[in-house]
Amino acid sequence: MSDLVKELCDAAQKAVELAKKHGADDAEVVVRDGAELTAKVRLGEPELVQEAGSRALGLRVFKDQRAAVTYTSDLRDQPLEAFVAETVTLAELSEPDELNRLPERELLATEVPDLDLWDERVLTVDAAEAIRRCQACEKAALDHDPRVTNSDGATFSRVFGATAFASSGGFTGGYRGTYASFYVEPICDDEDHKKRNGYWWSAGRFLDMLDDPAAVGIKAAERTVATLGPRKVETCEVPVIFEPEVARAFVGMVFSVSNGSSMYRKSTYLLDREGTRVASPLVTIVDDPLIPRAPGSRPFDGDGLATRKNVIVRAGELETVLCDTYSARKLGRPSTGSAGRGVGGSPGPTTSNLIMQPGETAPEQILAQTERGLYVTSMMGFGFNPVTGDFSRGAAGFWIENGERAFPVSEVTVSCNFDDLLQRIDLVGTDLDQRSSTASPTFRVSRMTVAGK
C-alpha cells in the first residue's frame, strides 16, 4: 500500500469512528485525493495550461433507518469532528427508510486486488512536455494535407489520484490510479465555405499505451478531410453500420435501461424482460471491473463490496441487471457489486469497463458485405426514450454503394425502436478498442430508417 493510500484509509477510518462516537448506528466514508494537468495548444501556440489538485471526504451515516450524506474538504481534526457531528444530526432529521442500512457484513470486500492501475511515468509529464506533445500532434495534422487549413487545437491531460473507503461494517481499503490522454481537432474549409471538423484521440492508464502524437494527428487529418463535400440522401430504409466511436454510445444506452434503479422505478422498456431475448444472438455485453490497466477498473465498488465481472447480455439474452445495494434491495435481490458514488453523493448503479464483445467479421468485410447503406461516424442530439425505446439521432458518415464508401453524408437522421435495433444487429466486428471504459466493435444493423431530403 502506498503512503498516500494508507493516509487516506486512516482518514476514512477516523471519520467512521467519529460517526459512531457521535451516535450513528453505522457509517461509511470515501476519501479521494487527486491532481490533474491539462495543456492546450492551438496553431502551435499554448492556449491553456491548468493544473489543480483536490482532496475531499464524503460521509454517509445511518441512524434509526434514516440516512444523511455530506462531504468536506477540511480534514483537520476539529473541523472534521464538527462536520461528522452535524451529519449525524442531519440523519436524525431525515425521513426513515427501512432499506437505509449498510450492506451485510459478509458481503463487504475482504481484500483489494492489484489491478495494475498506476504508472509512475504519468507523474513525470509536466506542462512543457504536455505542450510539446500537443504541438507535435497538431503539426502532424496541419502538415498532412493542404486542405487542413485550421485547427481547434490539441489537448493533453494527465490525472493521478487515490481512493479510500471505510465502513463500520468492517472493511477499509484503497487504491490509486493514473490516466493520460490527448486529443486533436483539425478543421477544413468546404467548397461552400462551411467548416468541417474532425478529430482523433489516444488514452490509457500507462503513458506507453498512448499512440505517437504524430500518428494521432495524421489520423485526425484523414478523418477530417474525408468529410469534405457531404451530400444529403433520399429518405430510405437501409442497413446502417456504426463504427466503434459511435457504437459504444449504444452500449451505454443498454446499461441505461438494464440497471437496478431504472428497473425499480419502472422507467425502462426492458421491465420484466430478464431471461428473455433483447438483442441479436451476436450481442454479448459484459461489465468487467477486474481487467488490469483498463480505464474503468476498480477493486471494490461504492458500497465497499468486492467487484466482479457481470454479463449483462449473453448471446442476446438479458442475463444480469447491474445493481448497487439499495436498488438490489428494492428489487429483492443481491447487489452485483456495481455501486458507484461521488464524494458528495449516495451510491447508485454504475458501470466499470462496459464492453460489447467482438465478433468474427473484420470491419472491412462488414463494409464489403453491405451493398447499399449508411456508415455512421458521428451522431448528435439526445433522441432516446428509455421507457418506450424510441430512438432517433442526427448522424453523419458515408454512403455505401457496392460495398464501398462512396461519398460523405451529413444532415440525416437515423431512427428505429431501440428494441428492434438491438435485435437487427446482424454483423459484429473484430475491432474492439478499449481506450474508453465503454467500448464496442463495429456492428451493422440490418435495417433502419435514414431520413434525408
N, C-alpha and C positions, 0 to 999 in steps of 0.2 A: 504494500500500500504506500502510495506516495505521501510526502509530508502534507501536501495540500488536501488530499482526500481525507487523511486522518484528522486534520484540523477541522474540516467541515463536518465529519462524522461526530467529533467531540462536541461541536456547537449544536448539532441536531439533537444529540443525546441529552445535552444540558437543558435544551428547551423542553424536551419531553418531561424531564424530571421536575422542572419548574411548573409545568402544567399540572402534574399530579399533586405537587405541593400546594397549589392554589385551588384544588378541589375538583379538577377534571376527573371523570371516570377513566378516560383514555385520551391519548393524543398521538398525533403523528406529525413529523416535521420533514420538510425538504429544504435543503440549503444548496444554492448554486453560486458558483464563482466563475467568472469568465472574462475574457478580453478579446477584442477584435480590432483588426486593422482593415481599412478599405482605402484603396487608391484608385483614382480615375484619371485617365489621360484622354484628351480629345485633340485630334490633329497634331499629335506629337507633344503637346504641352500639358503639364499637370493641371488638372482642373479641381481635384479634390483629394485631400489626404485627411483621413479621420481615424483616430484611434481612441478607444474607450474601454473601460473596464467596469465591472459591477459585481456586487455581492449582495444577496438577498436571502431571507429566510421566510418560508411560508409555514404557517401553523394551522392545523385543524384539530379542534378539541371536541370531545363528546361529553355530555353530562345529561343524565336523565332522558336519553333518547333525543336529545337536542344537540345541534352542532353549530360551530362557527368557524369561519375560515378567514384568516387575516395574514398580512405579511409586513415585514420591516426590513430596512437596510441598515439599521443601527443594532449591531450585535454586542455592544458594550454591556457589561454586567447589569448595571442599574436600569438603563432603559429597556433592556431585554426582559428583565423581571416584571417591570411595569406593563410592558406590552403583553406578556403572557397572562398576567392577572386580568387585564382588560378584556382579553379574548375569552377567558373563562366566563366573565360577566356577560359578554355578548351571547355566549351559548345559552346561558340561563334565560335570556330574553327571547330566544328564537322559538319557532313552532316545533313541537315534537314530531318525530317520525320514527316509527319502530325499526326502520332499516338503517337509522343513523348509528352505526357502530363499526368498530374495526373488523377487518377480515378475521376469520377464525385463526387462532394462533398456529395451528398445524399447517395452514396454507401459506404462511409467510415464507419468504425465501430463507434458505439456511446457508447459502454460500453465494459468492459473487464471482462468476466465471470470468476469466480474462479473454476478452474478445478482440484484443489487439487493435484498440481504437486510438492509440496515442503515438504521434510521430514527433520526436524532439526537433526534427529539422523544420517543422512548420513554424516553431517559435523563432527561428533564426531569420525569417523573412522580415526585413524592416521596410520602411517606406521607400527607400531608394531602390531596393530590389523589386518591390511591387510595381513601382513606376517603370522600371526597366522592362519587366515582363509585359506590362501593358503597351509600352511603346513598340516593342518587338512584334507583338500580336497585331496591333493596329497598322503598323507599317507594312506588314506582310499582306494584309487585306487591301490596303490602298495601292500597293505596287503590283498586285497580282493581275489586275485587269484595268485598263484605262477607263472603263465605264463606271468604275467605283470612284465617284467624284467627291464624296464627303463621308463623314463618319459621325455617329452619335457617341463615339468613344469606346474605350476598352476599360474594364473594371477588374481589379484583382482584390479578393478578400481572403483573409485567413482568420480563423476563430479557434480558440482553445479554452478549455474550462473543465470544471469538475462538478459533480452532483453527489450529494449525500442524502440519505434517507434514514430516519429513525422512527420507531414505533414503540409505544408502550406494550405492544403485543410481544416484543422480544427481538425484533430484527433491527440491526443497524448495519448499513453498508454504503459503499460509494464507489464511484469510478470516474475516470477522466477521459477526455477525447479531444481530437483535433479535426479540423476540416479546412480545406482550401479550395478556391475556385477562381476562374477568370472567364470573362465574357466580352465579346466584341460585337458591335453592331454597325456594319458598313451601310452606306446609302448610295443609291444610283439615281440618276435622272432619267425618267422615261421620255419617250418622244412627245407625249402630251404635257411634259414638264411636271408630272407628278413625281413625288419622291417615293422610291421603293426601298424599304428597309429589309435587311436580312440579319441573321445573327448566327453565332455558334458559341459553344462554351465547353469547358472542361472542369472537372471537380473530383475530389477524392479525400479520404481521411489522411492519406500519406502524400507528401509532396511529389514523390516519384510516380504517383498514379496519374498526375496531370499530364496532358499531352503537351508537346512542344508548342510554345506560343505562336511561332510562325505557321505551323500546321493548322492551328485553330483559326488564325487569321485568313489563311488561304481557303479553308472550307467555308468560312463565313462569307467571303467574297464570292465564291462559286454559287452558294445558295442565293445570295442577293441578286447577282447578275441573271440567274435563271428565272427570276420573277419578272423581268422586263417584257413589256408588250403583252400584258394579260388580256384575255378575251372573256366575254360572257358566253354562256352556253344556253341552249334552249332547255326549258324545264323538262325533266325526264326522270325515269326510274332506271337506275343502272347500278352495277357493282361499285363499291367505294372502298378504296384501300387507305388505311391510316398508317402513316409512318410512326416509329416509336415516340418521337417528340410529342405527337398528338395522341397516340394510342394510350399512353399512360393516364391521360385525363379520364378515360373510360374506366380504367381500373379503380381510380379514386371514386368514381361515381358508384361502382359496385359496392364499395365499403359504405358509402353514404346511405345505402338502402339495406345494408345487411349488418348493422351493429345493434347492440342491445338497447341503446337509447331510442333509435328510430322504431324498434320493434315494440317496446313497451308504451311508447307514445302513439303507436299505430299511425306513423307518418311515413310509411313505405308501401310500395306496391307489392313487396315480397312478403307481406304479412301472411303467416300460416303456410309459407312455401318451403320450409325446411324439409329436406329429404326428397324434394321433387326437382325435376329438371328446370333450370332457369337460364341455361345458356347452351351453346353448341357443345357436343361431346369433346370438341377440340380445346375447350376452355378449362384450364385449371389455374386457380388463383390462390396463392399462399401468402401468409404473413409470417415472416421468419425473422425474429429479433436476434438470433444467435449466429448470424453469418459474420465471420471475422472480417474486420476492416470495412464493413458495409456502412453506408451513411446513416441508416436508421437503427442500427443495432444497439441493444441495451440489455444488461444482465438482469434487471428487475423492473417492475412496472410502477406506475404512480400510486399503487396501493401497497407497495412493498412485497408483492408476490413475485415468485420466480417466473421469468418469461419463458415461452415455449413456441415452437412452430405450430401454427394453426392453418389447416386447409379450409379456406372459405368456400371455394367452389372446386369440386373434384369431377373432372370429365363432364362438366355441365350441370352437375347436381349441387344444390346448396347444402353444404355439409355443416358449416360452423358459423354462428353469429358471434362476432367479437364483442366481448362484454368486460366492463370493469366490475368491481364488486357490487356497487349499488344497482346497476342495470341488471346484473345477473340475479340479484335477489328479487327485483321487481318481476323477473321472468321465471323465478323459481328454479334456478339452475346454478351451477358453479361458474365462477369467473374463468375467463380464458387467459388471464394474465395480460390483459390488453389495456390496462388503465394508463391514461396519460394525464398530466396536470402541469399547469404553470405554477410558478411560485405563489401567485396570488389567487388561485382558483381551486375549485373542487375537482376531484378526478372525474374522468369521463372516458368512454371507449375511444381508442385511437389505434393507429397502425404503427408498425416499425418499418420493416422492409416489405412493402406490399408489392408482390410480383406476379404477373401473369406468366406462366411457364412457357418457354419457347416451344415451337412446333417443329416440323420436319421439312418445311419448304423454305428454300432460300428466298430472300426478298426479291431478288431478280426474277425468280421463277413465278412468284405471285404476280408480278407485273406482266410477265410474258404470257401467263395463263388468263389474262384479262383482255378480252378482245376490244371492249369499249367500256369506258367508265371514268371515274374520278380518283386521282391520287391526292390525298389531303396532307398538306404540310403545316397548316396552321388553322386554328379556329378562334372565333371571337364571340362574345356575348355569353349569356348565362341561361340558355333556354332548356332547362331540365327541371321537370316537376317530379320529385321523388314519390309523391303519393299516387299519381296516375301513370308515371313512366313516360309521359310525353317528352320528346327530345327534339330540339331544333336549334341549330347553331349556325352562325355565319362561318364560311370556310373559304380557304384559298389553297391553290395547289396546281395540279397539272391535269389536263385532259388526256385520256389514254385512247389511242387508236392502234389496233393490230398489235397489242401487247407492248407498246412503247409510249413513252411520254411525248405527246405531240406538241402541245403549247401550254403556256401558263394560263391559269384561270383565277379570277378574283370576283368578288361581289356575288357569290352564290350562297345558298343556304342548303344544308343537308339535314334531313329530318326523317324520323322513324320512331315508333314507340320503342322505348329502351328494352323492353322485354323481347320484342321481335328482333331488335338489333343484335342482342347477345345470341339469340337462337340462330340467327342467319350468318354467324361467323363461319366461313367455310374454308379458309386457309389461314394458317398461323405461321409466322416466320421463325427463322433460326437466330435472328439478330437481336437477342436480348441485350440491353445496355443498362447497366446498373450504376450509372453516375448519380442518380437520384434515388430517394427512398421509396418512391412509387415508380414502377418500371413495367414496360411491356415491349414485346417484339412487334414488328409489323403484323397487321392482320387485315383480312378482307371481309367485308360484309357483302353478302351475295346480292342484296337489293336494298336501295334506299332512294328516297325522293331527293333529287337535286333541283332546287328551284333557282332558275336563272331568269333570262329575259322572256 
